[in-house]
Amino acid sequence: MRAVLEQLRGSNLHDFDDGMRLCATADLTGVGDLANLARERISADRTCFVRNFHTNYANSCDSAARRS
């Protein structure tokens, strides 16, 4: 985690191995802190709310029955 944090602070790009280290860690709070640090770097304190009333239906049973 410390290596990923140092890369994030130095604005270096992350690679696949960094992502795998984050997935393997049990420190969920630390991962959240890293995500928040990245978010703050991109959008500072701005907040956006999305109102989405779109209903997306995905019924694989129904589409499979139609093919039969």
Gaussian input, Z-matrix of N, CA and C with variables (Angstrom, degrees):
# hf/3-21g

backbone

0 1
 N
 C     1     B1
 C     2     B2     1     A1
 N     3     B3     2     A2     1     D1
 C     4     B4     3     A3     2     D2
 C     5     B5     4     A4     3     D3
 N     6     B6     5     A5     4     D4
 C     7     B7     6     A6     5     D5
 C     8     B8     7     A7     6     D6
 N     9     B9     8     A8     7     D7
 C    10    B10     9     A9     8     D8
 C    11    B11    10    A10     9     D9
 N    12    B12    11    A11    10    D10
 C    13    B13    12    A12    11    D11
 C    14    B14    13    A13    12    D12
 N    15    B15    14    A14    13    D13
 C    16    B16    15    A15    14    D14
 C    17    B17    16    A16    15    D15
 N    18    B18    17    A17    16    D16
 C    19    B19    18    A18    17    D17
 C    20    B20    19    A19    18    D18
 N    21    B21    20    A20    19    D19
 C    22    B22    21    A21    20    D20
 C    23    B23    22    A22    21    D21
 N    24    B24    23    A23    22    D22
 C    25    B25    24    A24    23    D23
 C    26    B26    25    A25    24    D24
 N    27    B27    26    A26    25    D25
 C    28    B28    27    A27    26    D26
 C    29    B29    28    A28    27    D27
 N    30    B30    29    A29    28    D28
 C    31    B31    30    A30    29    D29
 C    32    B32    31    A31    30    D30
 N    33    B33    32    A32    31    D31
 C    34    B34    33    A33    32    D32
 C    35    B35    34    A34    33    D33
 N    36    B36    35    A35    34    D34
 C    37    B37    36    A36    35    D35
 C    38    B38    37    A37    36    D36
 N    39    B39    38    A38    37    D37
 C    40    B40    39    A39    38    D38
 C    41    B41    40    A40    39    D39
 N    42    B42    41    A41    40    D40
 C    43    B43    42    A42    41    D41
 C    44    B44    43    A43    42    D42
 N    45    B45    44    A44    43    D43
 C    46    B46    45    A45    44    D44
 C    47    B47    46    A46    45    D45
 N    48    B48    47    A47    46    D46
 C    49    B49    48    A48    47    D47
 C    50    B50    49    A49    48    D48
 N    51    B51    50    A50    49    D49
 C    52    B52    51    A51    50    D50
 C    53    B53    52    A52    51    D51
 N    54    B54    53    A53    52    D52
 C    55    B55    54    A54    53    D53
 C    56    B56    55    A55    54    D54
 N    57    B57    56    A56    55    D55
 C    58    B58    57    A57    56    D56
 C    59    B59    58    A58    57    D57
 N    60    B60    59    A59    58    D58
 C    61    B61    60    A60    59    D59
 C    62    B62    61    A61    60    D60
 N    63    B63    62    A62    61    D61
 C    64    B64    63    A63    62    D62
 C    65    B65    64    A64    63    D63
 N    66    B66    65    A65    64    D64
 C    67    B67    66    A66    65    D65
 C    68    B68    67    A67    66    D66
 N    69    B69    68    A68    67    D67
 C    70    B70    69    A69    68    D68
 C    71    B71    70    A70    69    D69
 N    72    B72    71    A71    70    D70
 C    73    B73    72    A72    71    D71
 C    74    B74    73    A73    72    D72
 N    75    B75    74    A74    73    D73
 C    76    B76    75    A75    74    D74
 C    77    B77    76    A76    75    D75
 N    78    B78    77    A77    76    D76
 C    79    B79    78    A78    77    D77
 C    80    B80    79    A79    78    D78
 N    81    B81    80    A80    79    D79
 C    82    B82    81    A81    80    D80
 C    83    B83    82    A82    81    D81
 N    84    B84    83    A83    82    D82
 C    85    B85    84    A84    83    D83
 C    86    B86    85    A85    84    D84
 N    87    B87    86    A86    85    D85
 C    88    B88    87    A87    86    D86
 C    89    B89    88    A88    87    D87
 N    90    B90    89    A89    88    D88
 C    91    B91    90    A90    89    D89
 C    92    B92    91    A91    90    D90
 N    93    B93    92    A92    91    D91
 C    94    B94    93    A93    92    D92
 C    95    B95    94    A94    93    D93
 N    96    B96    95    A95    94    D94
 C    97    B97    96    A96    95    D95
 C    98    B98    97    A97    96    D96
 N    99    B99    98    A98    97    D97
 C   100   B100    99    A99    98    D98
 C   101   B101   100   A100    99    D99
 N   102   B102   101   A101   100   D100
 C   103   B103   102   A102   101   D101
 C   104   B104   103   A103   102   D102
 N   105   B105   104   A104   103   D103
 C   106   B106   105   A105   104   D104
 C   107   B107   106   A106   105   D105
 N   108   B108   107   A107   106   D106
 C   109   B109   108   A108   107   D107
 C   110   B110   109   A109   108   D108
 N   111   B111   110   A110   109   D109
 C   112   B112   111   A111   110   D110
 C   113   B113   112   A112   111   D111
 N   114   B114   113   A113   112   D112
 C   115   B115   114   A114   113   D113
 C   116   B116   115   A115   114   D114
 N   117   B117   116   A116   115   D115
 C   118   B118   117   A117   116   D116
 C   119   B119   118   A118   117   D117
 N   120   B120   119   A119   118   D118
 C   121   B121   120   A120   119   D119
 C   122   B122   121   A121   120   D120
 N   123   B123   122   A122   121   D121
 C   124   B124   123   A123   122   D122
 C   125   B125   124   A124   123   D123
 N   126   B126   125   A125   124   D124
 C   127   B127   126   A126   125   D125
 C   128   B128   127   A127   126   D126
 N   129   B129   128   A128   127   D127
 C   130   B130   129   A129   128   D128
 C   131   B131   130   A130   129   D129
 N   132   B132   131   A131   130   D130
 C   133   B133   132   A132   131   D131
 C   134   B134   133   A133   132   D132
 N   135   B135   134   A134   133   D133
 C   136   B136   135   A135   134   D134
 C   137   B137   136   A136   135   D135
 N   138   B138   137   A137   136   D136
 C   139   B139   138   A138   137   D137
 C   140   B140   139   A139   138   D138
 N   141   B141   140   A140   139   D139
 C   142   B142   141   A141   140   D140
 C   143   B143   142   A142   141   D141
 N   144   B144   143   A143   142   D142
 C   145   B145   144   A144   143   D143
 C   146   B146   145   A145   144   D144
 N   147   B147   146   A146   145   D145
 C   148   B148   147   A147   146   D146
 C   149   B149   148   A148   147   D147
 N   150   B150   149   A149   148   D148
 C   151   B151   150   A150   149   D149
 C   152   B152   151   A151   150   D150
 N   153   B153   152   A152   151   D151
 C   154   B154   153   A153   152   D152
 C   155   B155   154   A154   153   D153
 N   156   B156   155   A155   154   D154
 C   157   B157   156   A156   155   D155
 C   158   B158   157   A157   156   D156
 N   159   B159   158   A158   157   D157
 C   160   B160   159   A159   158   D158
 C   161   B161   160   A160   159   D159
 N   162   B162   161   A161   160   D160
 C   163   B163   162   A162   161   D161
 C   164   B164   163   A163   162   D162
 N   165   B165   164   A164   163   D163
 C   166   B166   165   A165   164   D164
 C   167   B167   166   A166   165   D165
 N   168   B168   167   A167   166   D166
 C   169   B169   168   A168   167   D167
 C   170   B170   169   A169   168   D168
 N   171   B171   170   A170   169   D169
 C   172   B172   171   A171   170   D170
 C   173   B173   172   A172   171   D171
 N   174   B174   173   A173   172   D172
 C   175   B175   174   A174   173   D173
 C   176   B176   175   A175   174   D174
 N   177   B177   176   A176   175   D175
 C   178   B178   177   A177   176   D176
 C   179   B179   178   A178   177   D177
 N   180   B180   179   A179   178   D178
 C   181   B181   180   A180   179   D179
 C   182   B182   181   A181   180   D180
 N   183   B183   182   A182   181   D181
 C   184   B184   183   A183   182   D182
 C   185   B185   184   A184   183   D183
 N   186   B186   185   A185   184   D184
 C   187   B187   186   A186   185   D185
 C   188   B188   187   A187   186   D186
 N   189   B189   188   A188   187   D187
 C   190   B190   189   A189   188   D188
 C   191   B191   190   A190   189   D189
 N   192   B192   191   A191   190   D190
 C   193   B193   192   A192   191   D191
 C   194   B194   193   A193   192   D192
 N   195   B195   194   A194   193   D193
 C   196   B196   195   A195   194   D194
 C   197   B197   196   A196   195   D195
 N   198   B198   197   A197   196   D196
 C   199   B199   198   A198   197   D197
 C   200   B200   199   A199   198   D198
 N   201   B201   200   A200   199   D199
 C   202   B202   201   A201   200   D200
 C   203   B203   202   A202   201   D201

   B1=1.4483
   B2=1.5276
   B3=1.3124
   B4=1.4602
   B5=1.5281
   B6=1.3353
   B7=1.4702
   B8=1.5233
   B9=1.3294
   B10=1.4637
   B11=1.5217
   B12=1.3158
   B13=1.4688
   B14=1.5281
   B15=1.3134
   B16=1.4675
   B17=1.5259
   B18=1.3365
   B19=1.4590
   B20=1.5189
   B21=1.3260
   B22=1.4608
   B23=1.5265
   B24=1.2982
   B25=1.4712
   B26=1.5198
   B27=1.3252
   B28=1.4521
   B29=1.5127
   B30=1.3118
   B31=1.4659
   B32=1.5303
   B33=1.3281
   B34=1.4606
   B35=1.5215
   B36=1.3075
   B37=1.4562
   B38=1.5240
   B39=1.2991
   B40=1.4568
   B41=1.5140
   B42=1.3204
   B43=1.4531
   B44=1.5282
   B45=1.3079
   B46=1.4569
   B47=1.5269
   B48=1.3274
   B49=1.4643
   B50=1.5264
   B51=1.3255
   B52=1.4689
   B53=1.5222
   B54=1.3139
   B55=1.4623
   B56=1.5136
   B57=1.3252
   B58=1.4643
   B59=1.5258
   B60=1.3313
   B61=1.4688
   B62=1.5254
   B63=1.3166
   B64=1.4670
   B65=1.5250
   B66=1.3307
   B67=1.4710
   B68=1.5203
   B69=1.3233
   B70=1.4601
   B71=1.5273
   B72=1.3109
   B73=1.4606
   B74=1.5292
   B75=1.3133
   B76=1.4635
   B77=1.5284
   B78=1.3215
   B79=1.4634
   B80=1.5281
   B81=1.3167
   B82=1.4636
   B83=1.5265
   B84=1.3137
   B85=1.4590
   B86=1.5249
   B87=1.3148
   B88=1.4601
   B89=1.5174
   B90=1.3314
   B91=1.4669
   B92=1.5269
   B93=1.3266
   B94=1.4647
   B95=1.5183
   B96=1.3254
   B97=1.4703
   B98=1.5234
   B99=1.3403
   B100=1.4661
   B101=1.5238
   B102=1.3320
   B103=1.4674
   B104=1.5248
   B105=1.3186
   B106=1.4648
   B107=1.5239
   B108=1.3182
   B109=1.4637
   B110=1.5303
   B111=1.3281
   B112=1.4694
   B113=1.5265
   B114=1.3360
   B115=1.4645
   B116=1.5222
   B117=1.3291
   B118=1.4638
   B119=1.5212
   B120=1.3134
   B121=1.4608
   B122=1.5269
   B123=1.3221
   B124=1.4631
   B125=1.5219
   B126=1.3476
   B127=1.4620
   B128=1.5211
   B129=1.3016
   B130=1.4663
   B131=1.5256
   B132=1.3282
   B133=1.4650
   B134=1.5231
   B135=1.3209
   B136=1.4643
   B137=1.5277
   B138=1.3090
   B139=1.4539
   B140=1.5107
   B141=1.3053
   B142=1.4593
   B143=1.5242
   B144=1.3018
   B145=1.4556
   B146=1.5149
   B147=1.3075
   B148=1.4602
   B149=1.5198
   B150=1.3198
   B151=1.4668
   B152=1.5095
   B153=1.2982
   B154=1.4522
   B155=1.5188
   B156=1.3080
   B157=1.4554
   B158=1.5205
   B159=1.3215
   B160=1.4565
   B161=1.5224
   B162=1.2998
   B163=1.4533
   B164=1.5176
   B165=1.3177
   B166=1.4540
   B167=1.5244
   B168=1.3133
   B169=1.4516
   B170=1.5189
   B171=1.2951
   B172=1.4647
   B173=1.5211
   B174=1.2915
   B175=1.4549
   B176=1.5231
   B177=1.3120
   B178=1.4602
   B179=1.5243
   B180=1.3305
   B181=1.4702
   B182=1.5259
   B183=1.3279
   B184=1.4552
   B185=1.5234
   B186=1.3274
   B187=1.4611
   B188=1.5205
   B189=1.3196
   B190=1.4672
   B191=1.5226
   B192=1.3267
   B193=1.4655
   B194=1.5221
   B195=1.3046
   B196=1.4647
   B197=1.5237
   B198=1.3227
   B199=1.4609
   B200=1.5204
   B201=1.3120
   B202=1.4758
   B203=1.5020
   A1=110.98
   A2=116.19
   A3=119.16
   A4=111.22
   A5=117.04
   A6=120.41
   A7=110.77
   A8=116.58
   A9=120.63
   A10=109.85
   A11=117.02
   A12=121.15
   A13=110.85
   A14=116.79
   A15=119.84
   A16=111.09
   A17=117.38
   A18=120.22
   A19=110.68
   A20=116.15
   A21=120.32
   A22=110.55
   A23=116.53
   A24=119.96
   A25=111.41
   A26=117.09
   A27=121.02
   A28=113.30
   A29=117.51
   A30=125.65
   A31=112.65
   A32=116.76
   A33=120.45
   A34=109.67
   A35=116.29
   A36=120.43
   A37=109.84
   A38=115.90
   A39=121.23
   A40=109.15
   A41=115.54
   A42=119.64
   A43=109.89
   A44=115.78
   A45=122.53
   A46=111.26
   A47=117.00
   A48=120.75
   A49=111.87
   A50=117.26
   A51=120.36
   A52=110.25
   A53=115.98
   A54=120.14
   A55=112.05
   A56=116.80
   A57=120.33
   A58=110.94
   A59=117.16
   A60=119.90
   A61=110.59
   A62=116.79
   A63=119.83
   A64=111.04
   A65=116.88
   A66=120.23
   A67=111.75
   A68=117.13
   A69=121.01
   A70=112.96
   A71=117.65
   A72=119.45
   A73=111.40
   A74=114.90
   A75=120.70
   A76=110.89
   A77=116.85
   A78=122.21
   A79=110.30
   A80=116.29
   A81=121.39
   A82=111.66
   A83=117.05
   A84=120.49
   A85=110.48
   A86=116.77
   A87=120.74
   A88=112.08
   A89=116.70
   A90=120.73
   A91=109.53
   A92=116.67
   A93=120.47
   A94=111.93
   A95=116.46
   A96=120.30
   A97=111.03
   A98=116.88
   A99=120.44
   A100=110.73
   A101=116.17
   A102=120.07
   A103=110.51
   A104=116.79
   A105=120.15
   A106=111.07
   A107=117.11
   A108=120.61
   A109=110.50
   A110=116.51
   A111=120.46
   A112=110.57
   A113=117.11
   A114=121.07
   A115=110.97
   A116=116.50
   A117=119.86
   A118=111.81
   A119=116.66
   A120=119.78
   A121=110.51
   A122=116.89
   A123=121.26
   A124=111.96
   A125=117.41
   A126=118.87
   A127=114.73
   A128=118.04
   A129=122.72
   A130=110.61
   A131=117.47
   A132=120.71
   A133=113.13
   A134=117.41
   A135=119.70
   A136=110.14
   A137=115.46
   A138=122.02
   A139=109.22
   A140=116.38
   A141=121.90
   A142=108.77
   A143=116.35
   A144=121.87
   A145=108.66
   A146=116.49
   A147=121.52
   A148=108.11
   A149=115.25
   A150=120.60
   A151=106.95
   A152=116.51
   A153=121.08
   A154=108.58
   A155=115.70
   A156=120.59
   A157=111.69
   A158=117.28
   A159=120.59
   A160=109.97
   A161=116.25
   A162=121.25
   A163=107.78
   A164=116.44
   A165=121.51
   A166=108.52
   A167=115.90
   A168=120.49
   A169=109.43
   A170=116.99
   A171=121.95
   A172=106.94
   A173=116.23
   A174=120.55
   A175=107.85
   A176=116.47
   A177=120.52
   A178=111.23
   A179=118.38
   A180=120.06
   A181=110.08
   A182=116.42
   A183=120.66
   A184=110.83
   A185=117.81
   A186=119.80
   A187=111.21
   A188=118.38
   A189=120.89
   A190=110.34
   A191=117.49
   A192=120.68
   A193=111.00
   A194=117.64
   A195=120.96
   A196=111.98
   A197=117.57
   A198=120.86
   A199=112.08
   A200=117.55
   A201=121.07
   A202=112.26
   D1=-37.52
   D2=-177.39
   D3=-63.31
   D4=-38.78
   D5=179.55
   D6=-64.77
   D7=-40.92
   D8=178.91
   D9=-66.38
   D10=-40.71
   D11=178.10
   D12=-61.47
   D13=-44.09
   D14=179.39
   D15=-63.55
   D16=-38.78
   D17=177.08
   D18=-64.49
   D19=-41.63
   D20=-179.64
   D21=-64.65
   D22=-42.00
   D23=178.15
   D24=-65.57
   D25=-32.88
   D26=-179.71
   D27=-87.80
   D28=5.23
   D29=179.96
   D30=59.16
   D31=28.56
   D32=174.48
   D33=-81.01
   D34=152.00
   D35=177.78
   D36=-74.61
   D37=148.98
   D38=179.00
   D39=-94.57
   D40=155.28
   D41=179.23
   D42=-119.53
   D43=-176.52
   D44=-177.38
   D45=-58.49
   D46=-42.35
   D47=-178.49
   D48=-63.16
   D49=-36.27
   D50=175.99
   D51=-61.97
   D52=-44.13
   D53=178.56
   D54=-62.42
   D55=-39.76
   D56=178.89
   D57=-66.44
   D58=-37.56
   D59=176.80
   D60=-63.88
   D61=-40.47
   D62=178.94
   D63=-66.26
   D64=-38.27
   D65=178.96
   D66=-68.51
   D67=-30.08
   D68=-175.58
   D69=-84.87
   D70=-14.95
   D71=-175.80
   D72=-77.54
   D73=149.86
   D74=175.48
   D75=-93.04
   D76=-3.34
   D77=-177.00
   D78=-85.83
   D79=77.65
   D80=-177.92
   D81=-64.61
   D82=-35.93
   D83=177.80
   D84=-64.29
   D85=-40.52
   D86=177.96
   D87=-63.80
   D88=-40.68
   D89=177.62
   D90=-64.14
   D91=-41.01
   D92=177.15
   D93=-63.21
   D94=-39.49
   D95=177.40
   D96=-63.52
   D97=-40.80
   D98=177.24
   D99=-63.81
   D100=-42.19
   D101=179.28
   D102=-63.27
   D103=-40.86
   D104=179.14
   D105=-66.46
   D106=-38.60
   D107=177.18
   D108=-61.90
   D109=-42.87
   D110=178.07
   D111=-65.14
   D112=-41.58
   D113=179.20
   D114=-62.87
   D115=-44.89
   D116=-179.98
   D117=-63.68
   D118=-34.23
   D119=178.43
   D120=-65.48
   D121=-36.13
   D122=-177.22
   D123=-81.63
   D124=-47.25
   D125=-170.76
   D126=-123.12
   D127=10.10
   D128=178.08
   D129=52.67
   D130=-126.09
   D131=-177.78
   D132=-102.74
   D133=9.85
   D134=179.99
   D135=-70.48
   D136=144.01
   D137=179.74
   D138=-125.84
   D139=143.78
   D140=-179.68
   D141=-131.11
   D142=134.62
   D143=175.71
   D144=-115.60
   D145=134.84
   D146=-179.56
   D147=-111.64
   D148=123.45
   D149=174.35
   D150=-100.06
   D151=109.04
   D152=-175.63
   D153=-120.82
   D154=114.92
   D155=178.29
   D156=-106.71
   D157=12.84
   D158=179.76
   D159=-76.55
   D160=130.41
   D161=175.51
   D162=-101.69
   D163=122.58
   D164=179.91
   D165=-106.73
   D166=111.97
   D167=-179.83
   D168=-92.07
   D169=133.35
   D170=175.77
   D171=-142.05
   D172=97.08
   D173=-178.93
   D174=-117.20
   D175=95.17
   D176=-176.65
   D177=-67.63
   D178=-29.15
   D179=178.26
   D180=-64.60
   D181=-42.94
   D182=-179.11
   D183=-65.01
   D184=-44.36
   D185=-178.40
   D186=-70.03
   D187=-31.55
   D188=177.75
   D189=-70.27
   D190=-35.69
   D191=-179.48
   D192=-68.81
   D193=-32.77
   D194=-179.59
   D195=-69.13
   D196=-29.54
   D197=-179.73
   D198=-74.75
   D199=-21.28
   D200=-175.64
   D201=-73.86

